[in-house]
Amino acid sequence: MLIEKGTPEKEKDLPESSIRQKTKGKEREEDPDNPSQTEGEESEKEERVEDLSLSFLEEHLRLSYEKIKAHNSILQNPLAKSLLRTQVPPNLSPLGLPTYDGTSDPTDHLSTFMLKMQLINAADVYLCKAFPVTFGGQCRTLYTSLPEGIIEKFEQFATLFSSNFASQRIRKLAISALINCK
């Protein structure tokens, strides 16, 4: 039974047990004793809820995948697997090495690192594992962006480090260079 808009007397005549619902711009009476009237609408609602649930799950999955991808890039290690398998003895300590952030002379940092590691007779594998601990800022970012497994020995690591931060090297000028300045 359709209800005409603006006719309150007809709305009053409806039985108390009936439910009024708007569909497609029209109001109609639904009989709660006859569920067949609302089955189509209920299935539409269920489909919408399922669609929303699927959309939510897909978005959650996408965000989780992006977090995992970002986390894996942080965990990616440029050291070769043979170096990573070697356990560092618990008594091996980097002796309070300074952090290198890429803004000072890399040769100075490398020399300081080598001198301190020589005090404890650190093997090549330990040099490779301890050196990245001294990285900070731009230097750490560069290190984590290196391809996985590229570093196999410390000599290679030191060369790679020095060449990447060569622009920060302090150049010593000879007296002749000062004489030629005008």
C-alpha positions in Angstrom: 0.0 0.0 0.0 1.5 3.3 -1.1 1.3 6.3 1.1 0.9 9.7 -0.5 3.1 12.4 0.8 1.6 15.1 2.9 -1.4 13.0 4.0 -0.9 12.3 7.8 -4.3 10.8 8.2 -3.4 7.9 5.9 -0.1 7.3 7.8 -2.1 7.2 11.0 -4.3 4.5 9.6 -1.4 2.1 9.1 -1.2 -0.8 11.6 1.5 -0.4 14.3 3.2 -3.6 13.3 4.0 -2.4 9.8 7.4 -0.7 8.9 7.7 2.3 6.7 10.7 2.3 4.4 11.8 4.7 1.6 12.8 3.0 -1.6 13.6 4.8 -4.8 12.1 8.0 -3.6 8.7 6.4 -2.6 7.5 5.3 0.8 6.0 1.9 1.1 4.6 -0.3 3.8 6.4 -3.5 4.6 4.7 -6.4 6.4 7.1 -8.0 8.9 5.1 -11.3 8.5 6.1 -11.4 4.8 9.9 -11.5 4.6 9.8 -12.0 0.8 9.2 -8.3 0.4 12.6 -7.5 1.9 14.7 -10.4 0.6 16.0 -8.5 -2.4 16.8 -5.5 -0.3 18.5 -7.6 2.3 20.6 -9.3 -0.3 21.6 -5.9 -1.7 22.6 -4.7 1.8 24.6 -7.8 2.3 26.3 -7.4 -1.0 27.2 -3.7 -0.1 28.6 -4.8 3.2 30.6 -7.6 1.5 31.9 -5.1 -1.1 32.9 -2.6 1.7 34.5 -5.5 3.6 36.5 -6.6 0.6 37.5 -3.0 -0.2 38.7 -2.6 3.4 40.6 -5.9 3.3 42.2 -5.0 -0.1 43.4 -1.6 1.2 44.7 -3.2 4.4 46.5 -5.8 2.4 48.0 -3.2 0.1 49.2 -1.1 3.1 50.6 -4.2 4.8 52.5 -5.1 1.6 54.0 -1.6 1.4 55.1 -1.8 5.0 56.7 -5.2 4.5 58.4 -3.9 1.3 59.8 -0.9 3.2 60.9 -3.0 6.1 62.7 -5.5 3.8 64.6 -2.7 2.1 65.8 -1.6 5.5 66.8 -5.2 6.4 68.4 -5.8 3.0 72.1 -6.3 3.7 74.9 -5.4 1.3 77.2 -7.9 3.0 77.8 -11.2 1.3 76.0 -14.2 2.9 79.3 -15.8 3.8 80.1 -12.7 6.0 76.6 -12.7 7.5 76.8 -16.4 8.5 79.9 -15.7 10.7 79.1 -15.0 14.3 80.8 -12.1 16.0 82.3 -13.0 19.4 80.4 -11.4 22.3 83.6 -9.9 23.6 84.3 -8.0 20.3 83.5 -4.4 20.9 83.8 -1.6 18.4 85.5 0.5 21.2 83.2 3.5 21.0 83.7 4.3 17.4 82.5 7.7 16.2 79.6 7.9 13.8 80.1 8.9 10.2 77.2 10.8 8.6 78.8 11.6 5.2 79.7 15.2 6.0 83.3 14.9 7.1 86.5 13.4 5.7 85.9 9.6 5.0 89.6 8.9 5.0 89.8 10.2 8.6 86.9 8.0 9.7 88.3 4.9 7.9 91.7 5.5 9.5 90.2 5.9 13.0 88.1 2.7 12.5 91.1 0.7 11.3 93.3 1.8 14.2 90.7 0.9 16.8 89.9 -2.5 15.2 93.7 -3.3 15.0 93.8 -3.0 18.8 91.6 -6.1 19.1 93.1 -7.9 16.1 89.7 -8.0 14.3 89.6 -10.3 11.3 88.3 -9.1 7.9 84.8 -10.5 8.5 84.5 -8.6 11.8 85.7 -5.4 10.0 82.9 -5.8 7.5 80.3 -6.4 10.2 81.5 -3.6 12.5 82.0 -0.9 10.0 78.3 -0.3 9.1 77.6 0.2 12.8 79.5 3.5 12.6 77.3 4.8 9.8 74.6 7.5 10.4 72.5 9.8 8.4 73.3 10.0 4.7 75.9 7.4 5.0 73.5 4.8 6.5 71.0 5.6 3.8 73.5 5.0 1.1 74.6 1.7 2.8 71.1 0.3 3.0 70.5 1.2 -0.7 73.4 -0.9 -1.9 72.5 -4.2 -3.7 72.2 -7.2 -1.4 75.4 -9.3 -1.1 77.7 -6.9 -3.0 80.4 -6.6 -0.3 82.6 -9.7 0.1 85.7 -8.4 1.9 86.7 -5.3 3.8 89.2 -3.9 1.2 86.3 -3.7 -1.3 84.1 -2.2 1.4 86.7 0.5 2.2 87.2 1.4 -1.4 83.4 1.7 -2.0 83.1 3.8 1.1 85.9 6.2 0.2 84.8 6.6 -3.4 81.2 7.4 -2.4 82.2 10.1 0.0 85.3 11.4 -2.0 83.7 14.8 -2.3 84.0 15.2 1.5 87.7 14.5 1.5 89.9 17.2 2.9 92.4 18.2 0.3 95.9 19.1 1.5 97.3 21.9 -0.6 101.0 22.2 -1.4 102.9 25.5 -0.9 103.1 25.7 -4.7 99.3 25.8 -5.0 99.3 28.9 -2.7 102.0 30.6 -4.7 99.9 30.2 -7.9 96.9 31.9 -6.3 96.5 35.5 -7.4 
